[in-house]
């Protein structure tokens, strides 16, 4: 009955069942191309973490929410309230994910067990190399051996609770200094029971790297169909891959302090409304949010106050006249 009621509620009010909330913008690493390390004073994100009381209030105020992505710009495991947040979400049947990415360097045994015990749905772990020497070149202050040890501990808890969750993804940013370890990483992924692996080019546009050879690797082609064949897991992974601009409708991004950001590309502009102080429906119907949506549908042009103005994705859309048809976006 509850699920039927929530389905009708979302359909009538056109409200998203999933949101993205920054759990923590703090990070113990100093990755060479991280925008948060390069321009720490030029982002609306700021330094802070999602408080348990704010999370609890948000869930109570917006009962139609079913899923929340917690990772964004920082490391979620530096949030001192995370354990309580995970436990509360489990009690309220809210699915949690961190598919945007975690570095997984500092995770307590208690937290590792909680991820399994309270059915945290999935994690993307960023590991750019297959040895500590290579990994630490980009992930400065990080320790490859600690990350692998934490994955192994997590797998032991999954065995203890007979659980396939959290689903594990490996993100590998390919540079000149680590491309020789790709095959080793693939072998290690099998050994660690990773569900899927993603090889990505670096954000740094100055470094142009030809990684087309990866697609010719038969082992990797098999890997791209997921290391562990499971329809439920595959569906979970795929539904988290959506065009970024669609987040304005179906997966709105919220900062750790409640400020509505719109999408995960918005790092230096907010939409002048706080979902913790009011409610999500009011925030999504605010003038600034409507303005942002009209920009993406091609009805308006962005001014300096909106994040789309300098977004490379929007600039490309505008260049190719490739705007979103709002009627194609489903809410339920």
C-alpha positions as a Markdown table, in Angstrom:
| # | Residue | x | y | z |
|---|---|---|---|---|
| 1 | Unk | 0.0 | 0.0 | 0.0 |
| 2 | Unk | 2.8 | 2.4 | 0.9 |
| 3 | Unk | 4.6 | 1.8 | -2.4 |
| 4 | Unk | 1.4 | 2.3 | -4.4 |
| 5 | Unk | 0.7 | 5.6 | -2.5 |
| 6 | Unk | 4.2 | 6.8 | -3.2 |
| 7 | Unk | 3.9 | 5.9 | -6.9 |
| 8 | Unk | 0.8 | 8.0 | -7.2 |
| 9 | Unk | 2.2 | 10.8 | -5.2 |
| 10 | Unk | 5.2 | 11.1 | -7.4 |
| 11 | Unk | 3.1 | 10.9 | -10.6 |
| 12 | Unk | 0.8 | 13.6 | -9.6 |
| 13 | Unk | 3.4 | 16.0 | -8.2 |
| 14 | Unk | 6.2 | 15.0 | -10.7 |
| 15 | Unk | 8.7 | 14.7 | -7.9 |
| 16 | Unk | 11.9 | 12.6 | -8.3 |
| 17 | Unk | 12.3 | 9.4 | -6.3 |
| 18 | Unk | 16.1 | 9.8 | -6.3 |
| 19 | Unk | 18.3 | 12.7 | -5.2 |
| 20 | Unk | 22.1 | 13.3 | -4.8 |
| 21 | Unk | 23.3 | 14.7 | -1.5 |
| 22 | Unk | 27.0 | 15.5 | -0.8 |
| 23 | Unk | 27.8 | 13.5 | 2.3 |
| 24 | Unk | 31.2 | 15.1 | 2.8 |
| 25 | Unk | 33.3 | 17.6 | 0.9 |
| 26 | Unk | 36.4 | 16.9 | 2.9 |
| 27 | Unk | 39.1 | 14.7 | 1.5 |
| 28 | Unk | 42.4 | 13.5 | 2.9 |
| 29 | Unk | 44.0 | 13.1 | -0.6 |
| 30 | Unk | 45.6 | 15.7 | -2.8 |
| 31 | Unk | 44.9 | 14.4 | -6.3 |
| 32 | Unk | 46.8 | 16.4 | -9.0 |
| 33 | Unk | 43.8 | 17.3 | -11.1 |
| 34 | Unk | 41.1 | 17.7 | -8.5 |
| 35 | Unk | 39.1 | 20.9 | -8.9 |
| 36 | Unk | 38.5 | 21.0 | -5.2 |
| 37 | Unk | 42.2 | 21.1 | -4.4 |
| 38 | Unk | 42.9 | 23.6 | -7.2 |
| 39 | Unk | 40.3 | 26.2 | -6.4 |
| 40 | Unk | 39.2 | 25.5 | -2.8 |
| 41 | Unk | 37.9 | 29.1 | -2.4 |
| 42 | Unk | 36.1 | 29.3 | -5.7 |
| 43 | Unk | 33.4 | 26.7 | -5.0 |
| 44 | Unk | 30.0 | 26.8 | -3.4 |
| 45 | Unk | 30.7 | 23.3 | -2.1 |
| 46 | Unk | 32.9 | 24.6 | 0.8 |
| 47 | Unk | 34.3 | 22.4 | 3.5 |
| 48 | Unk | 31.8 | 20.4 | 5.6 |
| 49 | Unk | 29.6 | 17.3 | 5.9 |
| 50 | Unk | 26.0 | 16.2 | 6.0 |
| 51 | Unk | 24.7 | 16.2 | 9.5 |
| 52 | Unk | 22.6 | 13.3 | 10.7 |
| 53 | Unk | 19.8 | 15.6 | 12.0 |
| 54 | Unk | 19.6 | 17.3 | 8.6 |
| 55 | Unk | 19.4 | 14.0 | 6.8 |
| 56 | Unk | 16.8 | 12.7 | 9.2 |
| 57 | Unk | 14.7 | 15.8 | 8.7 |
| 58 | Unk | 15.0 | 15.6 | 5.0 |
| 59 | Unk | 13.7 | 12.1 | 4.8 |
| 60 | Unk | 10.8 | 12.9 | 7.1 |
| 61 | Unk | 9.9 | 16.0 | 5.1 |
| 62 | Unk | 10.2 | 14.2 | 1.7 |
| 63 | Unk | 8.7 | 10.7 | 2.2 |
| 64 | Unk | 8.6 | 9.9 | -1.5 |
| 65 | Unk | 12.4 | 9.7 | -1.8 |
| 66 | Unk | 13.6 | 6.1 | -2.3 |
| 67 | Unk | 17.2 | 6.4 | -3.3 |
| 68 | Unk | 20.1 | 8.8 | -2.4 |
| 69 | Unk | 23.6 | 9.1 | -4.0 |
| 70 | Unk | 25.9 | 10.3 | -1.3 |
| 71 | Unk | 29.3 | 10.8 | -3.0 |
| 72 | Unk | 30.2 | 14.0 | -4.9 |
| 73 | Unk | 33.4 | 16.1 | -4.3 |
| 74 | Unk | 34.8 | 14.7 | -1.1 |
| 75 | Unk | 35.3 | 11.4 | 0.7 |
| 76 | Unk | 32.1 | 10.2 | 2.4 |
| 77 | Unk | 33.9 | 8.1 | 5.0 |
| 78 | Unk | 35.3 | 11.3 | 6.6 |
| 79 | Unk | 31.8 | 12.2 | 7.7 |
| 80 | Unk | 31.5 | 11.4 | 11.5 |
| 81 | Unk | 27.7 | 11.0 | 11.2 |
| 82 | Unk | 27.8 | 8.5 | 8.3 |
| 83 | Unk | 27.2 | 5.4 | 10.3 |
| 84 | Unk | 24.0 | 6.9 | 11.8 |
| 85 | Unk | 22.9 | 8.1 | 8.4 |
| 86 | Unk | 23.4 | 4.6 | 6.9 |
| 87 | Unk | 21.6 | 2.9 | 9.7 |
| 88 | Unk | 18.6 | 5.4 | 9.6 |
| 89 | Unk | 18.3 | 5.0 | 5.8 |
| 90 | Unk | 18.2 | 1.3 | 6.2 |
| 91 | Unk | 15.4 | 1.5 | 8.8 |
| 92 | Unk | 13.4 | 3.8 | 6.4 |
| 93 | Unk | 14.0 | 1.6 | 3.4 |
| 94 | Unk | 16.1 | 4.3 | 1.6 |
| 95 | Unk | 18.7 | 2.8 | -0.8 |
| 96 | Unk | 22.1 | 4.5 | -0.6 |
| 97 | Unk | 24.8 | 4.6 | -3.2 |
| 98 | Unk | 28.2 | 6.1 | -3.7 |
| 99 | Unk | 28.7 | 5.5 | -7.4 |
| 100 | Unk | 30.2 | 8.9 | -8.0 |
| 101 | Unk | 33.3 | 7.7 | -6.2 |
| 102 | Unk | 35.2 | 7.1 | -3.0 |
| 103 | Unk | 38.9 | 6.7 | -2.4 |
| 104 | Unk | 38.4 | 4.0 | 0.3 |
| 105 | Unk | 41.7 | 4.8 | 2.1 |
| 106 | Unk | 40.4 | 5.3 | 5.6 |
| 107 | Unk | 37.4 | 3.1 | 6.5 |
| 108 | Unk | 36.9 | 1.5 | 9.9 |
| 109 | Unk | 36.0 | -2.1 | 10.4 |
| 110 | Unk | 32.8 | -1.0 | 12.0 |
| 111 | Unk | 31.9 | 1.0 | 8.9 |
| 112 | Unk | 32.9 | -1.8 | 6.6 |
| 113 | Unk | 30.5 | -4.1 | 8.4 |
| 114 | Unk | 27.8 | -1.5 | 8.4 |
| 115 | Unk | 28.0 | -1.1 | 4.7 |
| 116 | Unk | 27.0 | -4.8 | 4.4 |
| 117 | Unk | 24.8 | -5.1 | 7.4 |
| 118 | Unk | 22.6 | -2.1 | 6.4 |
| 119 | Unk | 22.6 | -3.0 | 2.7 |
| 120 | Unk | 24.5 | 0.0 | 1.3 |
| 121 | Unk | 23.7 | -0.6 | -2.4 |
| 122 | Unk | 26.9 | 0.3 | -4.3 |
| 123 | Unk | 30.3 | 2.0 | -4.3 |
| 124 | Unk | 32.7 | 3.1 | -7.0 |
| 125 | Unk | 36.2 | 2.9 | -5.7 |
| 126 | Unk | 38.8 | 5.1 | -7.5 |
| 127 | Unk | 42.1 | 3.2 | -7.9 |
| 128 | Unk | 44.3 | 4.5 | -10.6 |
| 129 | Unk | 47.0 | 1.8 | -10.8 |
| 130 | Unk | 47.7 | -1.7 | -9.7 |
| 131 | Unk | 50.7 | -1.0 | -7.4 |
| 132 | Unk | 51.2 | 1.5 | -4.6 |
| 133 | Unk | 54.1 | 3.2 | -6.5 |
| 134 | Unk | 51.9 | 3.9 | -9.6 |
| 135 | Unk | 48.7 | 4.6 | -7.7 |
| 136 | Unk | 50.3 | 7.3 | -5.4 |
| 137 | Unk | 51.5 | 9.4 | -8.4 |
| 138 | Unk | 48.0 | 10.7 | -9.0 |
| 139 | Unk | 46.3 | 9.8 | -5.7 |
| 140 | Unk | 48.7 | 11.8 | -3.6 |
| 141 | Unk | 48.6 | 11.0 | 0.2 |
| 142 | Unk | 46.7 | 7.8 | -0.7 |
| 143 | Unk | 47.9 | 4.2 | -0.1 |
| 144 | Unk | 47.0 | 1.5 | -2.6 |
| 145 | Unk | 47.7 | -1.4 | -0.1 |
| 146 | Unk | 45.2 | 0.1 | 2.4 |
| 147 | Unk | 42.5 | 0.4 | -0.3 |
| 148 | Unk | 43.0 | -3.2 | -1.4 |
| 149 | Unk | 43.0 | -4.4 | 2.3 |
| 150 | Unk | 39.7 | -2.6 | 2.9 |
| 151 | Unk | 38.1 | -4.2 | -0.1 |
| 152 | Unk | 39.2 | -7.6 | 1.1 |
| 153 | Unk | 37.8 | -6.9 | 4.6 |
| 154 | Unk | 34.5 | -5.8 | 3.0 |
| 155 | Unk | 34.3 | -9.0 | 1.0 |
| 156 | Unk | 34.7 | -11.0 | 4.2 |
| 157 | Unk | 31.7 | -9.2 | 5.7 |
| 158 | Unk | 29.7 | -9.8 | 2.5 |
| 159 | Unk | 30.5 | -13.5 | 3.0 |
| 160 | Unk | 29.5 | -13.4 | 6.6 |
| 161 | Unk | 26.1 | -11.8 | 5.9 |
| 162 | Unk | 25.6 | -13.8 | 2.6 |
| 163 | Unk | 25.2 | -10.5 | 0.8 |
| 164 | Unk | 26.1 | -9.3 | -2.7 |
| 165 | Unk | 25.8 | -5.7 | -1.5 |
| 166 | Unk | 27.4 | -3.2 | -1.7 |
| 167 | Unk | 28.0 | -3.7 | -5.4 |
| 168 | Unk | 31.6 | -2.7 | -6.2 |
| 169 | Unk | 32.9 | -0.8 | -9.2 |
| 170 | Unk | 36.5 | 0.1 | -9.9 |
| 171 | Unk | 37.2 | 3.4 | -11.6 |
| 172 | Unk | 40.7 | 3.6 | -13.2 |
| 173 | Unk | 41.8 | 6.9 | -14.7 |
| 174 | Unk | 44.3 | 6.1 | -17.4 |
| 175 | Unk | 47.5 | 8.1 | -17.6 |
| 176 | Unk | 50.8 | 7.5 | -19.4 |
| 177 | Unk | 52.3 | 6.5 | -16.0 |
| 178 | Unk | 49.7 | 3.8 | -15.3 |
| 179 | Unk | 48.5 | 2.4 | -18.6 |
| 180 | Unk | 51.0 | -0.5 | -18.4 |
| 181 | Unk | 49.2 | -1.8 | -15.3 |
| 182 | Unk | 45.8 | -2.1 | -16.9 |
| 183 | Unk | 45.9 | -5.9 | -17.5 |
| 184 | Unk | 47.2 | -6.4 | -13.9 |
| 185 | Unk | 44.3 | -4.3 | -12.6 |
| 186 | Unk | 41.9 | -6.5 | -14.6 |
| 187 | Unk | 43.3 | -9.6 | -13.0 |
| 188 | Unk | 43.2 | -8.1 | -9.6 |
| 189 | Unk | 39.5 | -7.0 | -10.1 |
| 190 | Unk | 38.6 | -10.7 | -10.7 |
| 191 | Unk | 40.5 | -11.7 | -7.6 |
| 192 | Unk | 38.7 | -9.0 | -5.5 |
| 193 | Unk | 35.2 | -9.9 | -6.8 |
| 194 | Unk | 34.7 | -6.4 | -8.3 |
| 195 | Unk | 31.4 | -6.3 | -10.2 |
| 196 | Unk | 32.5 | -3.8 | -12.9 |
| 197 | Unk | 35.5 | -1.7 | -13.9 |
| 198 | Unk | 35.6 | 1.6 | -15.8 |
| 199 | Unk | 38.6 | 3.0 | -17.6 |
| 200 | Unk | 38.5 | 6.7 | -18.1 |
| 201 | Unk | 40.6 | 9.4 | -19.7 |
| 202 | Unk | 41.9 | 12.1 | -17.3 |
| 203 | Unk | 40.0 | 15.4 | -17.0 |
| 204 | Unk | 43.2 | 17.3 | -17.7 |
| 205 | Unk | 42.7 | 18.2 | -21.4 |
| 206 | Unk | 46.4 | 19.0 | -21.8 |
| 207 | Unk | 47.2 | 15.3 | -21.6 |
| 208 | Unk | 45.9 | 13.6 | -24.7 |
| 209 | Unk | 46.2 | 9.9 | -24.3 |
| 210 | Unk | 45.3 | 7.3 | -26.8 |
| 211 | Unk | 43.6 | 4.5 | -25.0 |
| 212 | Unk | 41.9 | 3.0 | -28.0 |
| 213 | Unk | 44.0 | -0.2 | -27.5 |
| 214 | Unk | 41.9 | -1.0 | -24.4 |
| 215 | Unk | 38.8 | -1.7 | -26.6 |
| 216 | Unk | 40.8 | -4.4 | -28.4 |
| 217 | Unk | 41.6 | -6.3 | -25.3 |
| 218 | Unk | 39.3 | -9.4 | -25.3 |
| 219 | Unk | 39.6 | -9.8 | -21.6 |
| 220 | Unk | 38.4 | -6.2 | -21.0 |
| 221 | Unk | 35.5 | -6.7 | -23.4 |
| 222 | Unk | 34.4 | -9.6 | -21.3 |
| 223 | Unk | 35.0 | -7.4 | -18.2 |
| 224 | Unk | 32.7 | -4.6 | -19.6 |
| 225 | Unk | 29.8 | -7.1 | -19.5 |
| 226 | Unk | 30.5 | -7.0 | -15.7 |
| 227 | Unk | 32.9 | -9.3 | -13.8 |
| 228 | Unk | 30.0 | -10.9 | -11.9 |
| 229 | Unk | 27.0 | -11.7 | -14.1 |
| 230 | Unk | 23.9 | -10.7 | -12.1 |
| 231 | Unk | 20.8 | -9.0 | -13.6 |
| 232 | Unk | 19.9 | -7.2 | -10.4 |
| 233 | Unk | 23.5 | -5.9 | -10.1 |
| 234 | Unk | 23.6 | -4.9 | -13.8 |
| 235 | Unk | 20.4 | -3.0 | -13.5 |
| 236 | Unk | 21.6 | -1.2 | -10.4 |
| 237 | Unk | 24.8 | -0.1 | -12.2 |
| 238 | Unk | 23.1 | 1.0 | -15.4 |
| 239 | Unk | 20.3 | 3.1 | -13.8 |
| 240 | Unk | 23.0 | 5.3 | -12.2 |
| 241 | Unk | 24.3 | 6.2 | -15.6 |
| 242 | Unk | 22.2 | 9.0 | -16.9 |
| 243 | Unk | 23.0 | 12.2 | -18.9 |
| 244 | Unk | 24.1 | 14.8 | -16.4 |
| 245 | Unk | 21.6 | 17.5 | -17.4 |
| 246 | Unk | 18.8 | 15.2 | -16.6 |
| 247 | Unk | 19.7 | 15.4 | -13.0 |
| 248 | Unk | 17.8 | 18.7 | -12.9 |
| 249 | Unk | 14.6 | 16.7 | -13.2 |
| 250 | Unk | 15.2 | 13.2 | -11.9 |
| 251 | Unk | 18.4 | 13.3 | -9.7 |
| 252 | Unk | 18.8 | 16.8 | -8.4 |
| 253 | Unk | 22.1 | 17.6 | -6.6 |
| 254 | Unk | 22.1 | 19.0 | -3.1 |
| 255 | Unk | 25.1 | 20.3 | -1.2 |
| 256 | Unk | 26.0 | 18.9 | 2.3 |
| 257 | Unk | 24.4 | 22.0 | 3.9 |
| 258 | Unk | 21.1 | 21.7 | 2.0 |
| 259 | Unk | 21.8 | 24.2 | -0.7 |
| 260 | Unk | 20.2 | 23.1 | -4.0 |
| 261 | Unk | 23.0 | 22.9 | -6.7 |
| 262 | Unk | 20.9 | 21.4 | -9.5 |
| 263 | Unk | 23.4 | 19.0 | -11.1 |
| 264 | Unk | 26.8 | 17.4 | -10.2 |
| 265 | Unk | 28.6 | 19.9 | -12.5 |
| 266 | Unk | 27.5 | 22.8 | -10.4 |
| 267 | Unk | 30.5 | 23.5 | -8.1 |
| 268 | Unk | 30.6 | 27.3 | -7.8 |
| 269 | Unk | 26.9 | 28.4 | -8.1 |
| 270 | Unk | 23.9 | 27.5 | -6.0 |
| 271 | Unk | 20.2 | 28.1 | -6.7 |
| 272 | Unk | 19.4 | 30.3 | -3.7 |
| 273 | Unk | 17.2 | 27.8 | -2.0 |
| 274 | Unk | 17.9 | 25.3 | 0.9 |
| 275 | Unk | 16.0 | 22.0 | 1.0 |
| 276 | Unk | 16.8 | 21.5 | 4.7 |
| 277 | Unk | 15.1 | 24.8 | 5.6 |
| 278 | Unk | 11.9 | 24.1 | 3.6 |
| 279 | Unk | 11.3 | 21.0 | 1.5 |
| 280 | Unk | 12.4 | 19.5 | -1.8 |
| 281 | Unk | 9.2 | 20.2 | -3.7 |
| 282 | Unk | 9.4 | 23.9 | -2.9 |
| 283 | Unk | 13.1 | 24.0 | -3.9 |
| 284 | Unk | 12.5 | 22.2 | -7.2 |
| 285 | Unk | 9.7 | 24.6 | -8.0 |
| 286 | Unk | 11.8 | 27.7 | -7.1 |
| 287 | Unk | 12.3 | 30.4 | -9.8 |
| 288 | Unk | 16.0 | 29.7 | -10.1 |
| 289 | Unk | 15.5 | 26.0 | -10.6 |
| 290 | Unk | 12.9 | 26.6 | -13.3 |
| 291 | Unk | 15.3 | 29.0 | -14.9 |
| 292 | Unk | 18.1 | 26.4 | -14.9 |
| 293 | Unk | 15.7 | 23.9 | -16.5 |
| 294 | Unk | 14.6 | 26.3 | -19.2 |
| 295 | Unk | 18.3 | 26.8 | -20.1 |
| 296 | Unk | 18.7 | 23.0 | -20.7 |
| 297 | Unk | 15.5 | 22.9 | -22.8 |
| 298 | Unk | 16.7 | 25.8 | -24.9 |
| 299 | Unk | 14.0 | 28.2 | -23.8 |
| 300 | Unk | 16.4 | 30.6 | -22.0 |
| 301 | Unk | 20.1 | 31.6 | -22.1 |
| 302 | Unk | 22.3 | 31.5 | -19.0 |
| 303 | Unk | 23.6 | 34.6 | -17.3 |
| 304 | Unk | 26.6 | 34.9 | -15.1 |
| 305 | Unk | 24.6 | 33.8 | -12.0 |
| 306 | Unk | 23.9 | 30.3 | -13.3 |
| 307 | Unk | 26.3 | 27.4 | -13.4 |
| 308 | Unk | 25.4 | 26.5 | -17.0 |
| 309 | Unk | 27.2 | 29.6 | -18.3 |
| 310 | Unk | 30.6 | 28.0 | -18.2 |
| 311 | Unk | 29.6 | 24.3 | -18.2 |
| 312 | Unk | 31.4 | 22.4 | -21.0 |
| 313 | Unk | 28.4 | 20.1 | -21.4 |
| 314 | Unk | 25.9 | 23.0 | -21.8 |
| 315 | Unk | 28.3 | 24.8 | -24.2 |
| 316 | Unk | 28.4 | 21.6 | -26.3 |
| 317 | Unk | 24.6 | 21.3 | -26.2 |
| 318 | Unk | 24.2 | 24.9 | -27.3 |
| 319 | Unk | 26.8 | 24.5 | -30.1 |
| 320 | Unk | 25.0 | 21.5 | -31.5 |
| 321 | Unk | 21.5 | 22.7 | -30.7 |
| 322 | Unk | 21.1 | 19.5 | -28.7 |
| 323 | Unk | 18.6 | 20.5 | -26.0 |
| 324 | Unk | 16.5 | 18.3 | -23.7 |
| 325 | Unk | 12.9 | 17.5 | -24.5 |
| 326 | Unk | 11.3 | 17.7 | -21.0 |
| 327 | Unk | 8.4 | 15.6 | -22.1 |
| 328 | Unk | 10.7 | 12.5 | -22.5 |
| 329 | Unk | 11.7 | 12.6 | -18.9 |
| 330 | Unk | 9.8 | 10.2 | -16.7 |
| 331 | Unk | 9.2 | 10.9 | -13.0 |
| 332 | Unk | 7.7 | 7.5 | -11.9 |
